[in-house]
Amino acid sequence: MSVGHVARVFEEAGLPTVVVMAGAFGFRAQGMSLPRTVITRHIGGRPLGAPGDVERQHLVLRAALDLLGSAVSNGTVRELTEPYRAAP
């Protein structure tokens, strides 16, 4: 997955990253050695939530920013438990 390669390049340049992945790809997070990962229970292609679901998108972005500030070790993974919803 190219997002993992891009995240590693950014990290090597000194830019911290958080990768947000849909649950269908969560199993790959460990194999990719990503520094920080948020895994959602959303469908592939919509890791932040459904179009127009601003509340859910904000929740995911807040989780990613919180992880960015709180992760103390490389490879930190946070799984969100909220299921995907098609519309707010």
N, CA, C and O atoms as a GROMACS GRO file, in nm:
protein
  352
    1MET      N    1   0.085  -0.118   0.000
    1MET     CA    2   0.000   0.000   0.000
    1MET      C    3   0.089   0.124   0.000
    1MET      O    4   0.175   0.140   0.087
    2SER      N    5   0.069   0.208  -0.097
    2SER     CA    6   0.156   0.323  -0.114
    2SER      C    7   0.148   0.422   0.001
    2SER      O    8   0.246   0.493   0.027
    3VAL      N    9   0.036   0.429   0.072
    3VAL     CA   10   0.025   0.524   0.182
    3VAL      C   11   0.130   0.493   0.289
    3VAL      O   12   0.184   0.585   0.351
    4GLY      N   13   0.158   0.367   0.310
    4GLY     CA   14   0.260   0.330   0.407
    4GLY      C   15   0.398   0.375   0.365
    4GLY      O   16   0.477   0.420   0.448
    5HIS      N   17   0.428   0.363   0.237
    5HIS     CA   18   0.558   0.408   0.186
    5HIS      C   19   0.571   0.560   0.199
    5HIS      O   20   0.676   0.610   0.240
    6VAL      N   21   0.466   0.631   0.166
    6VAL     CA   22   0.469   0.777   0.178
    6VAL      C   23   0.487   0.818   0.324
    6VAL      O   24   0.564   0.909   0.354
    7ALA      N   25   0.415   0.752   0.415
    7ALA     CA   26   0.428   0.784   0.557
    7ALA      C   27   0.571   0.763   0.605
    7ALA      O   28   0.624   0.846   0.680
    8ARG      N   29   0.633   0.654   0.564
    8ARG     CA   30   0.772   0.630   0.606
    8ARG      C   31   0.867   0.735   0.552
    8ARG      O   32   0.958   0.779   0.623
    9VAL      N   33   0.848   0.777   0.428
    9VAL     CA   34   0.933   0.881   0.370
    9VAL      C   35   0.916   1.012   0.446
    9VAL      O   36   1.015   1.080   0.476
   10PHE      N   37   0.792   1.047   0.479
   10PHE     CA   38   0.767   1.169   0.557
   10PHE      C   39   0.833   1.159   0.694
   10PHE      O   40   0.895   1.255   0.739
   11GLU      N   41   0.819   1.044   0.759
   11GLU     CA   42   0.878   1.026   0.892
   11GLU      C   43   1.030   1.039   0.886
   11GLU      O   44   1.090   1.101   0.973
   12GLU      N   45   1.092   0.982   0.784
   12GLU     CA   46   1.237   0.992   0.769
   12GLU      C   47   1.281   1.137   0.749
   12GLU      O   48   1.393   1.173   0.784
   13ALA      N   49   1.192   1.220   0.693
   13ALA     CA   50   1.222   1.361   0.672
   13ALA      C   51   1.190   1.445   0.796
   13ALA      O   52   1.208   1.567   0.796
   14GLY      N   53   1.141   1.379   0.903
   14GLY     CA   54   1.112   1.451   1.026
   14GLY      C   55   0.968   1.498   1.040
   14GLY      O   56   0.937   1.573   1.133
   15LEU      N   57   0.880   1.456   0.950
   15LEU     CA   58   0.739   1.494   0.957
   15LEU      C   59   0.658   1.379   1.017
   15LEU      O   60   0.648   1.273   0.954
   16PRO      N   61   0.601   1.397   1.135
   16PRO     CA   62   0.523   1.289   1.195
   16PRO      C   63   0.395   1.262   1.117
   16PRO      O   64   0.333   1.354   1.063
   17THR      N   65   0.355   1.136   1.112
   17THR     CA   66   0.237   1.097   1.035
   17THR      C   67   0.144   1.009   1.118
   17THR      O   68   0.186   0.945   1.215
   18VAL      N   69   0.019   1.008   1.079
   18VAL     CA   70  -0.080   0.913   1.127
   18VAL      C   71  -0.153   0.862   1.004
   18VAL      O   72  -0.206   0.941   0.926
   19VAL      N   73  -0.157   0.732   0.988
   19VAL     CA   74  -0.229   0.672   0.877
   19VAL      C   75  -0.366   0.629   0.927
   19VAL      O   76  -0.376   0.562   1.030
   20VAL      N   77  -0.471   0.667   0.855
   20VAL     CA   78  -0.608   0.625   0.888
   20VAL      C   79  -0.647   0.519   0.786
   20VAL      O   80  -0.646   0.543   0.666
   21MET      N   81  -0.682   0.401   0.837
   21MET     CA   82  -0.715   0.288   0.750
   21MET      C   83  -0.853   0.234   0.782
   21MET      O   84  -0.895   0.232   0.898
   22ALA      N   85  -0.923   0.191   0.678
   22ALA     CA   86  -1.048   0.118   0.699
   22ALA      C   87  -1.014  -0.020   0.755
   22ALA      O   88  -0.908  -0.075   0.726
   23GLY      N   89  -1.104  -0.072   0.834
   23GLY     CA   90  -1.080  -0.200   0.901
   23GLY      C   91  -1.042  -0.314   0.809
   23GLY      O   92  -0.968  -0.404   0.849
   24ALA      N   93  -1.090  -0.311   0.686
   24ALA     CA   94  -1.058  -0.418   0.591
   24ALA      C   95  -0.908  -0.428   0.566
   24ALA      O   96  -0.858  -0.534   0.526
   25PHE      N   97  -0.835  -0.319   0.588
   25PHE     CA   98  -0.691  -0.318   0.564
   25PHE      C   99  -0.611  -0.316   0.693
   25PHE      O  100  -0.488  -0.310   0.690
   26GLY      N  101  -0.679  -0.320   0.805
   26GLY     CA  102  -0.613  -0.310   0.935
   26GLY      C  103  -0.507  -0.414   0.959
   26GLY      O  104  -0.406  -0.387   1.023
   27PHE      N  105  -0.528  -0.535   0.907
   27PHE     CA  106  -0.430  -0.643   0.928
   27PHE      C  107  -0.296  -0.609   0.864
   27PHE      O  108  -0.193  -0.665   0.903
   28ARG      N  109  -0.296  -0.519   0.769
   28ARG     CA  110  -0.171  -0.481   0.702
   28ARG      C  111  -0.090  -0.379   0.781
   28ARG      O  112   0.029  -0.361   0.755
   29ALA      N  113  -0.152  -0.313   0.875
   29ALA     CA  114  -0.084  -0.206   0.950
   29ALA      C  115   0.042  -0.258   1.018
   29ALA      O  116   0.146  -0.192   1.013
   30GLN      N  117   0.036  -0.374   1.082
   30GLN     CA  118   0.153  -0.426   1.151
   30GLN      C  119   0.263  -0.466   1.054
   30GLN      O  120   0.380  -0.440   1.081
   31GLY      N  121   0.229  -0.525   0.944
   31GLY     CA  122   0.328  -0.567   0.846
   31GLY      C  123   0.396  -0.451   0.775
   31GLY      O  124   0.504  -0.467   0.718
   32MET      N  125   0.332  -0.333   0.778
   32MET     CA  126   0.388  -0.217   0.709
   32MET      C  127   0.478  -0.134   0.799
   32MET      O  128   0.540  -0.039   0.751
   33SER      N  129   0.487  -0.166   0.926
   33SER     CA  130   0.571  -0.092   1.022
   33SER      C  131   0.541   0.057   1.021
   33SER      O  132   0.631   0.140   1.014
   34LEU      N  133   0.413   0.089   1.028
   34LEU     CA  134   0.373   0.230   1.032
   34LEU      C  135   0.394   0.285   1.173
   34LEU      O  136   0.374   0.213   1.271
   35PRO      N  137   0.433   0.412   1.185
   35PRO     CA  138   0.458   0.469   1.317
   35PRO      C  139   0.331   0.484   1.401
   35PRO      O  140   0.331   0.450   1.519
   36ARG      N  141   0.224   0.533   1.342
   36ARG     CA  142   0.097   0.556   1.412
   36ARG      C  143  -0.016   0.527   1.314
   36ARG      O  144  -0.015   0.574   1.200
   37THR      N  145  -0.114   0.449   1.360
   37THR     CA  146  -0.224   0.410   1.273
   37THR      C  147  -0.356   0.416   1.349
   37THR      O  148  -0.365   0.370   1.463
   38VAL      N  149  -0.459   0.473   1.286
   38VAL     CA  150  -0.595   0.467   1.335
   38VAL      C  151  -0.672   0.376   1.240
   38VAL      O  152  -0.672   0.398   1.118
   39ILE      N  153  -0.736   0.274   1.295
   39ILE     CA  154  -0.815   0.181   1.214
   39ILE      C  155  -0.962   0.202   1.247
   39ILE      O  156  -1.002   0.199   1.363
   40THR      N  157  -1.041   0.225   1.143
   40THR     CA  158  -1.184   0.245   1.162
   40THR      C  159  -1.260   0.122   1.116
   40THR      O  160  -1.205   0.036   1.048
   41ARG      N  161  -1.386   0.113   1.154
   41ARG     CA  162  -1.472   0.003   1.110
   41ARG      C  163  -1.553   0.046   0.987
   41ARG      O  164  -1.667   0.003   0.968
   42HIS      N  165  -1.493   0.128   0.907
   42HIS     CA  166  -1.560   0.179   0.788
   42HIS      C  167  -1.525   0.094   0.668
   42HIS      O  168  -1.431   0.014   0.672
   43ILE      N  169  -1.599   0.111   0.562
   43ILE     CA  170  -1.576   0.033   0.441
   43ILE      C  171  -1.454   0.086   0.366
   43ILE      O  172  -1.414   0.202   0.383
   44GLY      N  173  -1.396   0.002   0.283
   44GLY     CA  174  -1.281   0.041   0.204
   44GLY      C  175  -1.310   0.164   0.119
   44GLY      O  176  -1.418   0.175   0.061
   45GLY      N  177  -1.216   0.254   0.112
   45GLY     CA  178  -1.234   0.376   0.035
   45GLY      C  179  -1.298   0.490   0.113
   45GLY      O  180  -1.303   0.603   0.065
   46ARG      N  181  -1.346   0.460   0.234
   46ARG     CA  182  -1.409   0.564   0.317
   46ARG      C  183  -1.361   0.553   0.462
   46ARG      O  184  -1.443   0.539   0.553
   47PRO      N  185  -1.231   0.561   0.484
   47PRO     CA  186  -1.180   0.544   0.620
   47PRO      C  187  -1.225   0.655   0.716
   47PRO      O  188  -1.226   0.634   0.837
   48LEU      N  189  -1.262   0.770   0.664
   48LEU     CA  190  -1.309   0.879   0.751
   48LEU      C  191  -1.459   0.875   0.774
   48LEU      O  192  -1.509   0.944   0.863
   49GLY      N  193  -1.532   0.797   0.696
   49GLY     CA  194  -1.676   0.788   0.710
   49GLY      C  195  -1.745   0.819   0.579
   49GLY      O  196  -1.681   0.844   0.477
   50ALA      N  197  -1.877   0.816   0.584
   50ALA     CA  198  -1.958   0.838   0.465
   50ALA      C  199  -1.954   0.984   0.420
   50ALA      O  200  -1.933   1.073   0.503
   51PRO      N  201  -1.973   1.010   0.291
   51PRO     CA  202  -1.982   1.148   0.244
   51PRO      C  203  -2.095   1.220   0.318
   51PRO      O  204  -2.206   1.168   0.330
   52GLY      N  205  -2.064   1.338   0.367
   52GLY     CA  206  -2.164   1.418   0.437
   52GLY      C  207  -2.175   1.388   0.586
   52GLY      O  208  -2.244   1.460   0.658
   53ASP      N  209  -2.109   1.282   0.633
   53ASP     CA  210  -2.114   1.249   0.776
   53ASP      C  211  -2.004   1.326   0.850
   53ASP      O  212  -1.904   1.270   0.893
   54VAL      N  213  -2.026   1.454   0.862
   54VAL     CA  214  -1.926   1.544   0.919
   54VAL      C  215  -1.893   1.507   1.063
   54VAL      O  216  -1.777   1.514   1.104
   55GLU      N  217  -1.994   1.467   1.139
   55GLU     CA  218  -1.970   1.429   1.279
   55GLU      C  219  -1.871   1.314   1.289
   55GLU      O  220  -1.778   1.319   1.369
   56ARG      N  221  -1.891   1.211   1.208
   56ARG     CA  222  -1.801   1.095   1.211
   56ARG      C  223  -1.663   1.133   1.158
   56ARG      O  224  -1.562   1.088   1.213
   57GLN      N  225  -1.658   1.214   1.054
   57GLN     CA  226  -1.528   1.256   0.999
   57GLN      C  227  -1.449   1.333   1.103
   57GLN      O  228  -1.328   1.314   1.114
   58HIS      N  229  -1.515   1.419   1.178
   58HIS     CA  230  -1.448   1.493   1.285
   58HIS      C  231  -1.398   1.399   1.394
   58HIS      O  232  -1.288   1.417   1.446
   59LEU      N  233  -1.478   1.298   1.428
   59LEU     CA  234  -1.438   1.201   1.530
   59LEU      C  235  -1.310   1.130   1.489
   59LEU      O  236  -1.218   1.115   1.570
   60VAL      N  237  -1.303   1.086   1.363
   60VAL     CA  238  -1.185   1.014   1.315
   60VAL      C  239  -1.064   1.107   1.311
   60VAL      O  240  -0.955   1.068   1.352
   61LEU      N  241  -1.082   1.229   1.263
   61LEU     CA  242  -0.970   1.323   1.258
   61LEU      C  243  -0.921   1.359   1.398
   61LEU      O  244  -0.801   1.373   1.419
   62ARG      N  245  -1.013   1.375   1.494
   62ARG     CA  246  -0.971   1.402   1.632
   62ARG      C  247  -0.892   1.284   1.688
   62ARG      O  248  -0.791   1.304   1.756
   63ALA      N  249  -0.936   1.162   1.659
   63ALA     CA  250  -0.863   1.044   1.706
   63ALA      C  251  -0.722   1.041   1.646
   63ALA      O  252  -0.626   1.007   1.716
   64ALA      N  253  -0.710   1.076   1.519
   64ALA     CA  254  -0.579   1.077   1.454
   64ALA      C  255  -0.488   1.183   1.516
   64ALA      O  256  -0.370   1.158   1.542
   65LEU      N  257  -0.542   1.302   1.539
   65LEU     CA  258  -0.461   1.408   1.600
   65LEU      C  259  -0.424   1.376   1.744
   65LEU      O  260  -0.314   1.406   1.788
   66ASP      N  261  -0.517   1.315   1.817
   66ASP     CA  262  -0.487   1.273   1.955
   66ASP      C  263  -0.374   1.170   1.955
   66ASP      O  264  -0.284   1.176   2.038
   67LEU      N  265  -0.380   1.075   1.862
   67LEU     CA  266  -0.276   0.973   1.853
   67LEU      C  267  -0.143   1.036   1.817
   67LEU      O  268  -0.038   0.996   1.868
   68LEU      N  269  -0.145   1.133   1.731
   68LEU     CA  270  -0.022   1.202   1.693
   68LEU      C  271   0.046   1.264   1.815
   68LEU      O  272   0.169   1.261   1.826
   69GLY      N  273  -0.034   1.318   1.906
   69GLY     CA  274   0.022   1.382   2.024
   69GLY      C  275   0.052   1.289   2.140
   69GLY      O  276   0.128   1.324   2.229
   70SER      N  277  -0.008   1.169   2.140
   70SER     CA  278   0.004   1.084   2.258
   70SER      C  279   0.085   0.956   2.237
   70SER      O  280   0.125   0.893   2.336
   71ALA      N  281   0.109   0.915   2.115
   71ALA     CA  282   0.180   0.789   2.090
   71ALA      C  283   0.322   0.798   2.146
   71ALA      O  284   0.394   0.893   2.119
   72VAL      N  285   0.360   0.698   2.224
   72VAL     CA  286   0.492   0.699   2.285
   72VAL      C  287   0.588   0.598   2.223
   72VAL      O  288   0.707   0.598   2.254
   73SER      N  289   0.537   0.513   2.135
   73SER     CA  290   0.625   0.417   2.070
   73SER      C  291   0.587   0.400   1.924
   73SER      O  292   0.473   0.423   1.883
   74ASN      N  293   0.685   0.359   1.847
   74ASN     CA  294   0.663   0.334   1.705
   74ASN      C  295   0.571   0.213   1.690
   74ASN      O  296   0.583   0.116   1.765
   75GLY      N  297   0.480   0.218   1.594
   75GLY     CA  298   0.390   0.107   1.570
   75GLY      C  299   0.262   0.114   1.651
   75GLY      O  300   0.191   0.013   1.663
   76THR      N  301   0.229   0.229   1.706
   76THR     CA  302   0.108   0.244   1.786
   76THR      C  303  -0.016   0.236   1.696
   76THR      O  304  -0.024   0.306   1.595
   77VAL      N  305  -0.110   0.152   1.733
   77VAL     CA  306  -0.233   0.134   1.657
   77VAL      C  307  -0.351   0.161   1.750
   77VAL      O  308  -0.357   0.107   1.860
   78ARG      N  309  -0.443   0.244   1.704
   78ARG     CA  310  -0.567   0.269   1.778
   78ARG      C  311  -0.683   0.226   1.689
   78ARG      O  312  -0.694   0.269   1.574
   79GLU      N  313  -0.769   0.143   1.743
   79GLU     CA  314  -0.887   0.097   1.668
   79GLU      C  315  -1.009   0.168   1.723
   79GLU      O  316  -1.036   0.166   1.843
   80LEU      N  317  -1.084   0.231   1.633
   80LEU     CA  318  -1.210   0.294   1.670
   80LEU      C  319  -1.321   0.190   1.660
   80LEU      O  320  -1.323   0.108   1.568
   81THR      N  321  -1.414   0.194   1.754
   81THR     CA  322  -1.518   0.090   1.760
   81THR      C  323  -1.648   0.128   1.692
   81THR      O  324  -1.734   0.043   1.672
   82GLU      N  325  -1.664   0.254   1.656
   82GLU     CA  326  -1.789   0.298   1.595
   82GLU      C  327  -1.805   0.234   1.457
   82GLU      O  328  -1.714   0.242   1.374
   83PRO      N  329  -1.919   0.170   1.432
   83PRO     CA  330  -1.940   0.107   1.302
   83PRO      C  331  -1.969   0.211   1.193
   83PRO      O  332  -2.010   0.324   1.221
   84TYR      N  333  -1.948   0.170   1.071
   84TYR     CA  334  -1.978   0.257   0.956
   84TYR      C  335  -2.128   0.284   0.953
   84TYR      O  336  -2.209   0.196   0.981
   85ARG      N  337  -2.163   0.405   0.917
   85ARG     CA  338  -2.304   0.438   0.895
   85ARG      C  339  -2.313   0.510   0.762
   85ARG      O  340  -2.233   0.598   0.732
   86ALA      N  341  -2.412   0.470   0.683
   86ALA     CA  342  -2.424   0.518   0.546
   86ALA      C  343  -2.461   0.666   0.538
   86ALA      O  344  -2.422   0.734   0.443
   87ALA      N  345  -2.535   0.715   0.636
   87ALA     CA  346  -2.576   0.856   0.633
   87ALA      C  347  -2.595   0.905   0.775
   87ALA      O  348  -2.633   0.828   0.863
   88PRO      N  349  -2.568   1.032   0.799
   88PRO     CA  350  -2.586   1.085   0.936
   88PRO      C  351  -2.733   1.087   0.976
   88PRO      O  352  -2.766   1.128   1.087
   0.00000   0.00000   0.00000
